[in-house]
Amino acid sequence: QSVLTQPPAASGTPGQRVTISCSGSSSNIGSNTVNWYQQLPGTAPQLLIFTNNQRPSGVPDRFSGSKSGTSASLAISGLQSEDEAAYFCAAWDDSLKGPVFGGGTTLTVL
Amino acid sequence: QVQLQESGPGLVKPSQTLSLTCTVSGGSISSGSYFWNWIRQPAGKGLEWIGRIYTSGSTDYNPSLKSRVTISVDTSRNLFSLKLSSVTAADTAVYYCARGVTGSWYWDNWFDPWGQGTLVTVSS
């Protein structure tokens, strides 16, 4: 059971906009920043969004992150087939004194 | 750019100690204000942070694993290591090493880059 809660699956058609939610608590998302990782099939996770809404160099601006209260969201606009992947949210947890992850959302491009 | 590579046995017997090494290339493990992490992922499941080490030798561990985990660093060889004792089938997972980066605050941190991961199976 992951500390952060994500829907297990999401889907969309090419060109569509999809959002993935991440729900936490006051000890993690409510008081700290959120990061998102993309895990393409058979590969290691890679950083997609850091500090709630910052994109590393090389990440397309189709990907955006936001946070409100104890929840965060990842939005993908102009959906492409290569966006098929698992997406994980993460945040520092003050109780654990370490980072916690969501269970991951598998995105399917129909 | 910095790259990380995990290495170690792919099969460990129950009750024994799992030992993995993460070799850092493309830069010095001692440069910059980074910390070095181990993270694992059971098949088809989510990610679990195991622990981290700074090049000073200071460590932090996930409380759920703390009694069984030791992370160490060898700056002369540019690598850090994981030892997990008394393993069971529940420890079967892909183990990743990753560099930790801190932003403006200690709680504002993320993992980048990650190693490719190594599958460790616990079985007799």
Interface residues (C-beta under 8 A of the other chain):
Chain A: S2 S31 N32 T33 N35 Y37 T43 A44 P45 Q46 L47 F50 T51 P56 F88 A90 W92 D94 L96 K97 G98 P99 V100 F101 G102 G103 G104
Chain B: K45 G46 L47 E48 W49 G51 R52 D60 Y61 N62 P63 Y96 V101 G103 S104 W105 Y106 W107 D108 N109 W110 F111 D112 P113 W114 G115 Q116 G117
